[in-house]
Amino acid sequence: MPQKTIISKRAAAWAQRCPHCHTGPVFIYPMWSLKFTAMHENCPVCGQKYEIEPGFFWGSMYVSYFLTVFIGFIVGFAVYMLVPDPPVWQVIGWICIALLITTPFCYRFSRLVMLYSFASIRFDPKAGKK
């Protein structure tokens, strides 16, 4: 059964679809599998190459770093406000747990930000259709 093309750029990014055809998946396995990092080299629908140059996704480390600092700050602040005078190990423990849980999301989101923002790949509604 053919997949439906998503018109909105934000909806396609949120659904982890190809930035060129908005139909093909970017990642091979689901987010919560142990192989959450596995990416297609090319879109299975339109053939668009995802890594447009060697080392292209190295820039996603900066997005991922921002996300993990933000999550760590929010969780640390929440623990500090909700628990009366928490010990440092407790705050660090909750931050580590939150970061472990959100790692698949941070990894994928940072790569999708790179694809949709810096790859200069334009949406073509006719891409991949025969």
Beta strands, then each sheet from edge to edge (+ up, - down):
end
